[in-house]
Amino acid sequence: MTAYSFTNKLVNEKSPYLLQHAHNPVDWHPWGTAAFEKAKVEDKMLLVSIGYATCHWCHVMERESFEDPDLAAYLNAHFVPVKVDREERPDVDKIYMDALHALGQQGGWPLNMFVTPEGKPVTGGTYFPPQPMYGRKSFRELLETLASIWKNERDKIFTTADQLTAHLQQKAVPASSEHPELSWEAEEQTVTQFRESYDSLHGGFNQQAQNKFPPSMGLMLLLRYYKRTGDAHSLEMVEKTLQKMFAGGIYDQLGGGLSRYSTDYEWLVPHFEKMLYDNSLFVWALIETFQITKNPLYEIAVRDVLTYVERDMTSPEGAFFSAEDADSEGVEGKFYVWSKAEVLEILGTESGELACVYWDITEHGNFEESSIPNRPRSDEDVAEQFRITPEKMHIKLRTVREKLMVIRSKRIRPLLDDKVLTSWNALMISAFARASRVFNDYDFEKMATRAADFIFNNLFDDSGRLLRRWRDGEARFPAYLCDHAQLAVACLDLYETTYDPQWFRKAAELSIDINRLFRNEDGPYYDTGNDGEVLLTRNADGYDGVEPSGNSSLAQAFLRLRAYGLAPQYYDDSQRIFRSFAQHLEQAGASFSAMLGALHFKLSGAKEVVISGRRGEAETELLLDEVRHEYHPNIVVTFVENGGSPETEKIIPLAAGRTMVNDSATAYVCQNQTCQIPVHTVDELRKLLV
């Protein structure tokens, strides 16, 4: 006999988010034809409720409304309720989020959209309270109003739905324009936007909303601008932002890992959920900043984040999990909170006082009634107060962290969303691969290759079609453009880390699949495949939100493949992407930072580098160190083992015939497949890479 009073149709799903709602009294359906057929037969609208497993306000609305038997009975009687995991179905989420924006509302999750039996959006919102508040109707009032209109004034609903749908279909795909060739002006204008919104006190960029999100893609664009122009302020914006984030409450000072956003401008009070994509992109930005500055703080930060990912976000098979919740025991942030008395009891007076000063843990708590570790003071200030050197202080703090982590590990952990998403895994594969390359860490390379092997072994169906999500032994949902494109980028990163040609071959094969499934001859690439479910719209997006858009990642992958000597078509395809989003890149570039990074690669005239030599020999390793460790964002690199890379020379045109000259390690630097005279020393190589 079940312990649950209710069980609905979500019980057979794999999504942690859907399973959270499987025992609500609401008669939830998963997204699919059955729900829409039921709506037609029973003559009802549908409530399409979209969220994700670690969404705090999704939990709140579930407790307040979806677990209420009376409200559920009314919802079931008048609507067909459908639950969607936005991370499994970003295509469905995109349509209804665009509809919400078209209605003049701010987006967010949960996203609750009321739709006709044909799936056309009518009205909706995000969180609805159980009682009227925040200037919003109660959820019950909204349901009653819509049920009445559906019964008595249905024409209004269909008119609104048709108008909204027509608007969405018109805006779904930006057409490839006759826009003049993009120049550095788009990057210049975007950097100006960053300068104007820069928070010089706390780092980051002021946004209209109070929350402050990690701007990692924007920071990497600023680094490219610094490389091109030498503008010191661009590097200053990057460094202050990264240091303030790493030192603040948005970063888990004990366990490592970045939270999704800060609820204030100082990076102090986080929204505690941790997302895989945020941590991946944070590592990307930290690595590049280390390459430029050689500041060991950034290597420490990289290793700290990747240690967290390996410990808490990696499956036994090597894949990366999606997220950790903000809530523990129903309370946001409870897992992470410490009081001063608790810290002193665990650590003793001497170490406890140091920890409390270092992380600003006060008697009464520094945020509301709780205390959250954060870093408001410099290392030198704290060390001076305790009359020790910063080096000795950090030795003490390592022991402190270990002791506090032992205690914290016994607490009830936040929910782990343990589904494996292809594009998010690809971002972290790139993070580990790049860290391995820059820091000479073979363990990082093993983490990257294990995760990539998992994807290729578990997330393709029998026909060879890449899939979006794996969980609990089940792979499902045709993968989207972002999955294919980001995985292609990850494979190229793995190739430039391992020089194993299998990864290059996989990137090239993914690119062929992309042109087969997502190609749009008249504009940017579609987000969904031509073999996917037919929805209201088939979108083609370039907005770099929490992760690079599929089109941004694809432009980067195509340009890199072309630089290796593959088909000129890849260059032309990337150009079509840039033309399609030209106005966006010029007018709102901060929201298209990853695509501008790809444009930077194109405008820079990427250098194509071949190192030919013998691994392990000093001359060879010195040349490789230059291209692996230094900041060269606009190069591609292939390595030819002297007499031992026949497959590399076969599949990578750039590598063909590149042998050692005079039996010495040799570097070839080319542009547009035309090469300079081969060189043998690091100084000569460096001059050619400028």
N, C-alpha and C positions, 0 to 999 in steps of 0.2 A: 504494500500500500504506500503510495507516494506521500511525502511529507508536505507537498505543495497543495494549496487549495485550488490553484488554477494552473493550467498548462495550455499554451497556444501553439500556433504553427511554427514558431521560431525554434522549437525545441530540437529540431533536426538539423539546424544550421551549425556552421563551424565558427562564424564570427563571434569573438568575445562580446562585442557590443550587442548583437542580436540575442545571444544567449543570456545576457543580463536581463532582457525583457521577456524571456521565454515563459516566465511564471507570473507575469502581470495578468490581472483580470481583463485587460484589453485584449481583444481577439486579434492580435497582431498577425499579419501575413508578411512573408518575405516578398521583396519586389519580384514581380513576375506576372505572366498572363493570367494565372488563376485569380489573383486579386482583382484585376481589371474586368475579367469576365463576371465575377461575382457582383461587382459594382453595376455592370450593365443589367444583369438579370434582376437584381434587387432594386435597381433605380436609385442609386446612392452616389454621392460624391465620395472621394477617397481622401483620407488624411495621410499624406506622405511625410513621415517624421524621420529626419536624417540626423545622424550624429556619429559618435565614435566612442570607443570603450573608455578612454581616459578623459572624457569631456565632463567637467565639473557640473555645469548647468544642466547637462543631460541627466546626471544623477539626481539633481535637485528636482527637476520636473517629473522624473519618474516617481520619486518618493511622494511628491505633493499631489500629483494628478493621475499618473498611469497606474499607481497602486491603490487608488481610491475605487472601491467596487461600485459605488453609486455613479461616479463620473464615467467609469468604464462601461457600465450598463447603457448609459445614454449614448456614449460614443459608438458602441457596438450596434445600437439600434438604428442610428441615423447615418453612419458612415462605414466605409470599409477601411480599417486602419492598416497601414503598411509601414514597416520599419526598414531603413536602409543604413548600412554602414558606409559612410562616405569614403572611407579609405579603400574599401573593396570596389565601390562604384563611383569613382570621381566624375564619371560622365553624367550620371543621374543628378548628383549633387550640383554640378556646374549649371545644368539647365535651370534647376529650381532656385539656386542662389542668384543667378542672373535675373530670374523673374522677380525675386524679392527686391533686388536693386532697382529694377525697372519700376517697381511700386513705390520707390522713394525711401526704402527702409535700409538700415544698416545691417550688414550680414553678420552671421555668427551661428553657433550651434548650441542647442538643437535648432535645426531648421524645420519648421512645421508648415507645410504647404498643403492647401486644400486644392484638389484638382478634380476635373471632370472624369467620367469613365473613359474618355479618350486620352487622359493624361495631361490635358491642358491646364495650366495653373490659373487659379482664380484669385486667391488671396492667401496671406500667411504671415508668419513672423518667426521670431526666434523663441526665447523663453516666454511662456505665458504663466502668470501666477495663479494660484488657486483662488485668490480673492483679488478684487480690483486694487491695483497699486502700481507705482512707477508710471502713472499715466496710462496704464494698459487695462483693458477689460480682463476680467477673470477668464480662465480657459473655458469654464462652463458657459459663461455668457456668450463667448464667441461661438461655441458649438450651437447654442440655441438660436442665435441670430442667423447663422448660415443655414441651419436646418429649416428655419422659417422661410428664408429667401428661396432656397431650393424648392420648397413646396409651393410657394405662392407667387414668386417673381423670378422664375427660372430664366427668363429671357435676359435679365440683367447679368446673370452668371455667365451665360454663353457669350454674350457680347463682350464682357470683360475678358473671358478666356481666349476668345478669338483674337482680340486686339493684342493681348499680351503675347500670344503665340506668334502672331505675325511679326511683332517687334523682335522677339528672340530669334526668329528665323532670318530676319534681315541682318541682324548683328552677329550671326554665328561665325561668319568667315570674312575676315578682311580681304578684299581683293588685291591681287598684285597690281600695284599702281605703276604709272609711268614716272614715278618720282625720280628726280635726278640722283645720280650716284651719291650715296652717303659718304660724308667726309668726317674728319676729326671734329667737326662742329657739334655733332650729336654728343660726343663724349665731353667736349668742353662745356656745353650747356648743362649736362647732367652733373658734372663736377661743381658747377656754379650752384645748382640746386642743393647739392650736399653742403657746400660751404654756407649757404644761407640758412639752412635748417640745423646746422651743427650745434650741439650743446657743448660749448667750450669748457664748461665746469665739470660735467659728468661723462662726457663722451656720448657717442650715439647721436641720434638725430631726433629733433622734436617732431612729434606727430600730433595730429589733431586730437586723437584720443589720448587718454591719460596713460594707457599702457605703452611700454617701450619694448619693441621686439628686436631680437638679434639681427643686425643688418649685414650678415656675413658676405652676401653676394655684392652688396654695395662697397664694402671694404676692399674686396678683391679688385673691383674696378678702380678704386682710388689708388691701389698699389700699382696697377698698370699705368695709370696716369702719371704717378710719381716716376716710374721707370722711364716713361717717354719724355717727360718734361723736366724732371728734377725738382718739381714743386714741393718744397719741404712741408707746407701746410697739409698737403694730402696725406703724407706719411704720418704727420702728427695726429690727424683725425683718426687714422687707423689705430695707431698705437694707444692713444688715450682710451678709445672705445674698447679695445680688446683687454687692456689692463684693468679698466673699471669693471668690466663684465666679470673677468676672472677673479677679481678681488671682492665682488659684491655678493649679495644674497641670491641673485639669479643663478649663481654658480654654487653647486653643492660643495661646500668647503671641506667636508669630511669624506664623502664618498665619491666625489667627482661627478661631472656631468652638468649640462646646462639645462635650466628650465625653459619653458616655452616663451615666457615673457615676464617682464617686471611690471608691477602695478603702479610704479612711481618712476620719476625721471632719474633717480639715483641708482638704479639697478639693485635696490636693497630688498624690496618685498616681492618675492616671485609669485607667479601662478605656478604651482609646484610640479605640474606634469612635465615629464621629460620625453621629448620626441627624438627618434633616431635621426631624422633629417637635420634638426637643429644642431645636434652634436657633430654630425658629419661635416656640415658646412663651416661650423666653428673651427674644426680641425683644419680644414682647407685653408682658411684665412690665417690661422696661427702659423701653419707651416710656411706660407708665403712670406709672412712678416718676419719669421725667423731667417729665411733665406736672405732677405734684404739687410736686416739689422744685426744678425748673429747674437741677439740678446737671448741668453739661456732661459729666461723666464718663459719664452714661447715654446721651447722644447719641453720644459717642465709641464706646461699646460697641455700640450699635445699628449704627452705620456699619461698625464692624469686622466684626461677624457677617455683615451683608448683603454686604459686599465679599467675604468668604470664599465665601458662597453663590453670588454672581454669578460668581466666578472658577472655583471648583472643583466646584460642584454644579448647574450650569445647562447644559442641552443647547443645541446651536446653534439649535434651534427655540424656545427660551425656557422649556421645561418644567424642573422641578426633579427632580434625581436623589434616590434614597432614602437612601443611606448611604455612608460610607467605613469600611473594615475597620480593626480594631485591629492586624492583623498585616501586616508587610512582610518579605519573604524568610523567611516562616515564623516570625518572631520578633515577639511583641507589643511595639508601641511603638518598634520599631527606627527607623522613619522620623523620629521626633520627638526622638531622644536626641542630646545633645551632651556632649562632654567639655570640661573647661576648656582643655586643651592645644589642642584643635581650634578653640575659639572665639578664643583668643589668636593662633593662627596666622593665622586668617582676618582678624581685625579689627586686629591690632597691640596693643601693650601698653595704651595709654591707653583706647581704646574697648573693648578686650576686657575689661579689668578692670571698667569700668563695667557692661558687659553681664553679667559673672559675678556681680557684687554685686547688681545689680538683679534678676536671675532666680535668684540663689542657686545658681550652678553652681560646685561645689567641686572640689578636687583629685581626690578619690576618688569623686565622685558622691554625691549626697545621698539617693538611694533605691537600695538594694541596690548593684549595681556600675555603675549608670548615673546619668546626670545628666539631669534633666528640668526645663526652664524652669518656674519658679513664682515667686510674688511674696510672700515672707514679710515684707518690710519696707515701710514707707511711702515714698512718693516724696520727702517732705521729708527723711527720714533719709538716704536714698541721696544726694540732691543735696548735703546738707550735708557728707557724707563726702568728696565730690569737689569741694567748694568752688565749686559752680555753683548757679544758680537752677534750680528745678524746670522752668521754661519752657525754659531752655537744655538741660537734661538731656533733655527730651523731643524736642527737635530732633535731638540726637545719636542718641538711640535710634531715631528714624525711619530714619536712615541705617544704623544697625546692623541693624535688622530687614530692610531691603532687601538688605543684603549677605548676611546669613545665609539669607534666603529664596532668593537666587540659588543658593547652594550646596545648600540642601535640595531645590530643584526638580530637581537632577540625580540625587538618590537614587531608588531604586526605590520607587514610590508604593504605598501600600496599595491593595487591590482597591476599585474603585468599583462599587457596586451601582447600575447606571444604569437600573433600571426606574423608571417614572413611576407613582406611586400617587395616586389622585384625592384622597383625604382629606388626605394629607400635603402635596400640592401646594396644596390649599385653605388649609391652615394658613399656609404660606409666602406665598401670595397675600395673605392678610390682613395678614401681617407687613409686606410691602412697601407695601401700600396704606395702612396706618396710619402707617408711617414717612413716607411721602410727605405725608400730610395734616398731620402734626405738625411736620415739619421743612421743609416747603415745597420738597420735592425731586422735581422732575418725572421724573428718571431712575428713582426708585423706583416711581413710578406706571407708567412704561413697562414695568418688569420685571413688575409685578403684572398688567397688562393682557395682556402677551405670554403669560404662563403661563396666564391664564384663557382666552385665545383658543385656546391649544393644547388645553386640556381640551375645550372645546366643539367644536373642529374634529376631534378625534382620538379622543375617548373616549365617543362615542355610536354605537350600532349603527344599522343601516338603519331599525329600527323606532322609533328615538328613545330607546332604553333606555341610560341611563348605565352605563358599564363601570368596572371597578376598576383595571385595570393596562394600561399601554402599554409595550412595549419592542420595539425593532428592527422597527418598522413594524406590530406586531400589538397590537391592543386586545382584551382578553379578560376574562372573568369578570363576571357581573352585579354591579354596584356594590351596596354594603351601605348600611344606614341612615347610618353615619358618613360615607360618601362624599357622599351626597345632602345631609345636614344641614350638614356643614362647608362644602360648596361653596355652599350657600345663604347661610351666614354670610359667606363670602368675597365673594359677589356683592353683599351689602348693604354690606360694607366698601368694595368698589370703587365702588358708587353714591355713598356718602358722601364718597369721595375725588374722583371725576370729575364727579358729578352727571349722568352719562350714563344716561338712563332704561332703556337696554337691560339694564343690570346688575340694576336693580330687577325688570324683567320676568322675567329669568332666575331670580331668587330666588323669585319668586311661582310660576313654572312648576315649579320643583323641588319646592316645597311641595305642589303639586297631585299630582305624581308620588309624593311620600312618602305621602300619604294613600291613594293608589291601591294602592301596593305593600306598605306596611309597617304599615298601620293595624291596631290591636288595640282593639276597642270596649270591652274589659273591663280594660285595663291599659295599660302603656307600649307604645311602638312596638317591633315586632320588629326584630332586627338584620338579618335576611335577608328578601328580597322573597318575595311569594307566587308568583313565577314562578321561584324558585331551586330548586336541587337539594334533594330531600327527604332530610334527615339524621335522626339519632336524636332530636334535639331542635331546636326552633326557639326560640332564645333571645331574650330582651329584657333588655338589660343597661343599667345606669346608672353603673357603676363608671368613674371617671375615672382610668385608669391612666397610660399614657405620653402619651395624647392625650385630649381630651374624648370621652366616650362619645357615640354617636349620639343618645341621648335627651337628653343635656345640651345638645349643639349645637342640637338641634331645638327644645328649649324656648326657647333664646335666639332662634333664627330666628323662631319663631312669635310670640313676644312683640313682637319688633321689627316684624314685618309687621302685627300688630294695631295697634301704635302708629301706623303709617302710615295706618291707616284701613281695612285689609282686613278680611275676614270675622270676626265675633265668634267663629266656630268656632275660630280659631287660639288665642284666649285659653283657651277651654274645653279644647282639646287639650293645651295646656301644663299646665293645672291637673291633668289626668288623669295626666300624667307625674309631677308633684310628689307627688300623692297615692300613687301606686304606690311611690315610693321614700321616703315620709315617714319611716319608721322608720330607714332608712339615713341620711337627712339629719340626723336628730336624734342618732343614736347613733355614727355613723362618718363624720361630715361631712368630715373631712380627706381621705377617699378619694372624696369626691363634690364636690370644690371647684368644678369648672366648673358643675355643676348648681346649687350654692348661689349661684354668681354670677348664674345666670339667675333664681333665686328672689329674689335681691337686687334685680334689675331690676324684677321684678313687685311686690315689697312696697314699693319706693320710689315707686311711682306715676310711671312714666316720663313725662318731659316731651317733648312733640312740637313741634319747632321748624321754622318755615319762614322762610327768609331770601329776601326778594324785592328784587332790585336789578339792577345792571348790573356784570358782572364787570370788574375793572380799575379801577373807580372807588373812591376812597379810602373813602367811607362804607360801601360794600358790603363791601370787603375787611376793614375793621375788625370788622364784625359776624361775618363768616365766620371771622376769626382767633380770635375768642372760642370758637366752637363746635368749631373744628378743633384748636386748640393747647392749650386748657385741659383739665383733667381733669373731664369730665362723663360718667361711665360709664352714666348712666341717662337718656340722651336719644337720640332719633332726629332726623335733620336732613335736610330737603330744601331744595333751592335752586331758586327760580323766576326765570329771567332775564326781566326786564321785557319783556313782549310776545313772548318768544321761547322759551317752554317748553310748547307745546301738548300734546306727548306726555306730559311729566311731569304736567301737570294732569289729563290723561285717565286715567292708570294709577295715580296716587298720590292717593287721596281727600284726604289731608291738604293737598295742594298746590292743590286746586281753588279758584279764585277768589282766591288770595292775591296781590294786586297791591301795587305800591308805593303808599304813601299820600303825597299832596302831592308826588309825583315825587321822594321821598327814599327811600333804602334803608330797608327796613322789616323788622323781626323780629316774627314772631307766635310766641308761646309758648302751647301748649295742653296740656291734660291730659284724657284720655278724650274727645278731639275737641272739647272746649270751650275757647275761646281767651280769653286776656287781651286787654286793649287793646293794639293794636300799638305798638311802641316803635322808636326810631331810633338810640339811642346804646348804646355798649357797657356803660356803667354801668347803664342801665335794663335791658338784656338780662341782665346778670349777676345782678341782683337777682331776676329772674323765674326764673332757673335754680337758685337755692338750694333 
